[in-house]
Amino acid sequence: MTVELRDVTLRDGLQLTGKVLPTVRKVRLARALLRLGVPSLEIGSMARPDLVPPMSGTLDVIAALTPEELERCWVWVATPRHVERALDAGARNVQYCFSASDAHNRANIGRSTEASLDAMPAAVELARAAGGRIQLCIATSFTCPFDGPVPPERVLAIANDARTAGADDVVVCDTLGQAAPGEVADLVARVRAETPPRRIVFHGHDTWGQGVANSLAAAAAGADVVDGCLGGLGGCPFAPGASGNTATEDLLFGTRPEWLTPDRLARLVELGEDLLAELGEPNRSKAAQGARSKATAFPWTIAAGATTGSDRPASA
């Protein structure tokens, strides 16, 4: 399967945890993921640190990475001022996010969906002037924790709105992880067929155990990129019930991109294990569990007692 993976550990993964990682640790993790071949990353958010403490230091993370590294990195933003600050720090790519449902947008961003739409052209203009890329990210594309099911027509209307026309990509989000594969396939196919041509990203949570199935359904329906997080960490702090991203390890094992080798998967498993142990969080990745099994004749398992040295540079 040719779908690309974006790892969101440093943003959507960390934001629901109670621990703030130092900048040097975040930078080390970002570089380890990039060295291993992960095509792109989310490296942080411009959300207020007093509301989402784990996102503090995002500007420092941006400043610590090289321009070449930042070409493969995305920063979550919700206002033109967020875009301006991220770009001034050196970011090249921003993900402008708001919710299809007004109630969640007010809880998450503090304004109506219409106000977020009104502000998007200014965000696009700032990104374009800096030579950067901008994504339209539509949270609660399937269900809202406050208003319930979201009609597909609502998502399509946002994707077709003239105020979102400047986006390079559209991100369709199953924020609560409540969608089923058929629903995901139907909506992604309609976004592909009925909205302006651009890359489609599927961001799915695994709250109800459908993360991998939904991501594969999205890819089969035309999504170009799927989001994942080491160990299935994270979720949205402003959406009750939105816990657990789809695990990066599970998505990679399922899609087997050309750059992935058993050794690189083992290194990713160890990166996730180290991070989750540091945070005191459970590892929800089934592939990580499988990699530690005793089925040693299978090339994707990690030999008992072996260590791959996850902080060492990966071989080319």
TAGI-V676367 format. One record per residue. N is the residue number from 1. RES is the residue in one letter. SS is DSSP state (~ for helix, > for strand, _ for the rest). PHI is phi in whole degrees, 0 to 359 (NA if undefined). D_FIRST is the distance of its C-alpha to the first C-alpha in Angstrom with 2 decimals. Layout:
{{N	RES	SS	PHI	D_FIRST} {N	RES	SS	PHI	D_FIRST}}
//
This chain:
{{1	M	_	NA	0.00} {2	T	_	267	3.80} {3	V	_	297	5.80} {4	E	>	267	8.82} {5	L	>	257	11.07} {6	R	>	245	14.79} {7	D	>	269	17.20} {8	V	_	245	20.21} {9	T	~	305	22.40} {10	L	~	284	25.25} {11	R	~	239	25.66} {12	D	~	292	24.48} {13	G	~	288	24.55} {14	L	~	283	28.08} {15	Q	~	292	29.72} {16	L	~	262	30.46} {17	T	_	274	31.95} {18	G	_	262	35.67} {19	K	_	243	35.60} {20	V	_	261	35.59} {21	L	_	278	34.01} {22	P	_	294	35.92} {23	T	~	305	34.51} {24	V	~	299	34.41} {25	R	~	290	32.20} {26	K	~	296	29.72} {27	V	~	296	29.69} {28	R	~	298	29.24} {29	L	~	294	26.19} {30	A	~	302	24.64} {31	R	~	292	25.32} {32	A	~	297	23.99} {33	L	~	295	20.58} {34	L	~	295	20.54} {35	R	~	297	21.75} {36	L	~	287	19.04} {37	G	_	111	16.43} {38	V	_	300	15.39} {39	P	_	298	14.87} {40	S	>	207	17.23} {41	L	>	223	19.64} {42	E	>	265	22.11} {43	I	>	248	25.36} {44	G	>	161	27.92} {45	S	>	218	29.74} {46	M	_	268	32.94} {47	A	_	300	34.05} {48	R	_	298	37.64} {49	P	_	299	37.99} {50	D	_	288	40.74} {51	L	_	267	38.41} {52	V	_	228	35.26} {53	P	~	307	36.76} {54	P	~	298	33.59} {55	M	~	270	32.68} {56	S	_	297	35.94} {57	G	_	88	35.68} {58	T	~	300	32.65} {59	L	~	297	34.73} {60	D	~	291	35.63} {61	V	~	297	32.03} {62	I	~	302	31.35} {63	A	~	295	34.52} {64	A	~	279	33.65} {65	L	_	272	30.36} {66	T	_	281	30.47} {67	P	~	304	29.63} {68	E	~	294	26.73} {69	E	~	293	25.34} {70	L	~	293	26.04} {71	E	_	298	23.95} {72	R	_	256	20.87} {73	C	>	240	22.62} {74	W	>	235	23.32} {75	V	>	236	26.49} {76	W	>	286	27.12} {77	V	>	222	30.10} {78	A	_	224	32.02} {79	T	_	215	34.93} {80	P	~	302	35.89} {81	R	~	296	37.94} {82	H	~	303	34.90} {83	V	~	301	33.18} {84	E	~	301	36.35} {85	R	~	293	36.71} {86	A	~	295	33.14} {87	L	~	294	33.37} {88	D	~	298	36.84} {89	A	~	281	35.54} {90	G	_	121	33.02} {91	A	_	298	29.80} {92	R	_	249	27.78} {93	N	>	229	25.32} {94	V	>	233	26.38} {95	Q	>	249	24.87} {96	Y	>	275	27.64} {97	C	>	244	27.42} {98	F	>	205	29.51} {99	S	>	259	29.34} {100	A	_	295	29.26} {101	S	_	265	32.06} {102	D	~	296	35.32} {103	A	~	297	36.39} {104	H	~	289	33.43} {105	N	~	297	33.73} {106	R	~	293	37.37} {107	A	~	289	36.64} {108	N	~	272	33.85} {109	I	_	240	35.17} {110	G	_	86	38.74} {111	R	_	206	38.83} {112	S	_	284	37.97} {113	T	~	299	34.73} {114	E	~	298	36.91} {115	A	~	295	38.23} {116	S	~	295	34.76} {117	L	~	297	33.95} {118	D	~	301	37.28} {119	A	~	275	36.54} {120	M	~	295	33.11} {121	P	~	304	34.50} {122	A	~	294	36.45} {123	A	~	296	33.39} {124	V	~	298	31.54} {125	E	~	299	34.65} {126	L	~	297	34.87} {127	A	~	296	31.28} {128	R	~	296	31.74} {129	A	~	298	35.12} {130	A	_	269	33.67} {131	G	_	74	30.90} {132	G	_	259	28.26} {133	R	>	246	25.34} {134	I	>	222	25.53} {135	Q	>	254	23.22} {136	L	>	268	24.46} {137	C	>	249	23.57} {138	I	>	255	24.62} {139	A	>	288	25.38} {140	T	_	48	26.28} {141	S	_	288	24.23} {142	F	_	241	24.56} {143	T	>	218	27.61} {144	C	>	244	30.42} {145	P	_	293	32.35} {146	F	_	252	35.58} {147	D	_	253	35.17} {148	G	>	86	32.70} {149	P	>	301	30.12} {150	V	_	253	29.17} {151	P	_	297	29.11} {152	P	~	305	26.03} {153	E	~	299	28.64} {154	R	~	294	29.54} {155	V	~	294	26.10} {156	L	~	297	26.01} {157	A	~	296	29.57} {158	I	~	294	28.75} {159	A	~	295	25.80} {160	N	~	264	28.23} {161	D	_	295	31.22} {162	A	~	301	32.80} {163	R	~	287	33.10} {164	T	~	254	29.31} {165	A	_	296	28.91} {166	G	_	277	28.66} {167	A	_	288	25.44} {168	D	_	284	22.59} {169	D	>	225	20.00} {170	V	>	236	20.32} {171	V	>	255	19.32} {172	V	>	262	19.39} {173	C	>	249	20.68} {174	D	>	266	21.13} {175	T	_	301	23.96} {176	L	_	266	25.44} {177	G	_	65	22.39} {178	Q	_	259	24.12} {179	A	_	286	21.67} {180	A	_	254	20.11} {181	P	~	307	16.66} {182	G	~	298	18.47} {183	E	~	296	20.24} {184	V	~	296	17.26} {185	A	~	300	15.50} {186	D	~	296	18.91} {187	L	~	290	19.71} {188	V	~	298	16.54} {189	A	~	297	16.87} {190	R	~	290	20.53} {191	V	~	298	20.09} {192	R	~	298	17.90} {193	A	~	274	20.54} {194	E	~	244	23.73} {195	T	_	230	23.75} {196	P	_	304	23.93} {197	P	_	297	20.95} {198	R	_	189	19.32} {199	R	>	296	16.21} {200	I	>	248	15.39} {201	V	>	248	14.94} {202	F	>	252	14.84} {203	H	>	246	17.20} {204	G	>	239	17.64} {205	H	>	263	20.20} {206	D	_	252	20.28} {207	T	_	306	23.98} {208	W	_	253	23.78} {209	G	_	78	21.05} {210	Q	_	250	18.32} {211	G	~	301	16.43} {212	V	~	293	13.20} {213	A	~	301	13.44} {214	N	~	294	14.25} {215	S	~	294	11.48} {216	L	~	293	8.83} {217	A	~	296	11.34} {218	A	~	298	11.63} {219	A	~	297	8.09} {220	A	~	295	8.57} {221	A	~	272	11.99} {222	G	_	125	11.37} {223	A	_	292	11.25} {224	D	_	267	10.37} {225	V	>	222	11.16} {226	V	>	234	11.74} {227	D	>	265	14.84} {228	G	>	214	15.70} {229	C	>	219	18.93} {230	L	~	305	20.19} {231	G	~	67	21.54} {232	G	~	69	20.96} {233	L	_	291	24.06} {234	G	_	101	25.63} {235	G	>	143	25.95} {236	C	_	261	28.34} {237	P	_	289	32.03} {238	F	_	247	33.27} {239	A	_	228	31.41} {240	P	_	306	32.95} {241	G	_	91	30.45} {242	A	_	264	27.46} {243	S	>	248	26.80} {244	G	_	84	23.75} {245	N	>	287	20.51} {246	T	_	287	17.18} {247	A	>	289	17.07} {248	T	~	305	15.13} {249	E	~	300	15.25} {250	D	~	292	13.80} {251	L	~	295	10.78} {252	L	~	291	10.14} {253	F	~	296	10.96} {254	G	~	284	8.63} {255	T	~	260	5.36} {256	R	_	49	7.18} {257	P	_	299	7.11} {258	E	_	300	9.55} {259	W	_	283	12.45} {260	L	_	278	12.39} {261	T	_	241	15.06} {262	P	~	305	17.07} {263	D	~	294	19.83} {264	R	~	290	17.98} {265	L	~	297	16.70} {266	A	~	300	20.36} {267	R	~	294	21.63} {268	L	~	295	19.58} {269	V	~	301	20.94} {270	E	~	293	24.38} {271	L	~	302	24.14} {272	G	~	296	23.44} {273	E	~	299	26.21} {274	D	~	297	28.65} {275	L	~	295	28.10} {276	L	~	294	28.38} {277	A	~	295	31.45} {278	E	~	296	32.98} {279	L	~	272	32.48} {280	G	_	71	33.57} {281	E	_	248	30.47} {282	P	_	285	28.68} {283	N	_	266	25.28} {284	R	_	263	23.14} {285	S	_	283	19.99} {286	K	~	287	19.50} {287	A	~	294	17.36} {288	A	~	296	20.31} {289	Q	~	294	22.66} {290	G	~	297	20.83} {291	A	~	296	20.88} {292	R	_	264	24.64} {293	S	_	286	25.18} {294	K	_	264	27.46} {295	A	_	281	25.06} {296	T	_	290	25.59} {297	A	_	285	24.51} {298	F	_	273	20.85} {299	P	_	294	19.64} {300	W	_	270	17.87} {301	T	_	273	21.24} {302	I	_	263	23.80} {303	A	_	302	27.07} {304	A	_	305	29.93} {305	G	_	81	31.84} {306	A	_	283	29.59} {307	T	_	227	28.90} {308	T	_	261	26.50} {309	G	_	68	28.48} {310	S	_	294	26.05} {311	D	_	269	28.35} {312	R	_	278	28.46} {313	P	_	299	26.49} {314	A	_	284	23.29} {315	S	_	290	23.55} {316	A	_	287	22.08}}
//
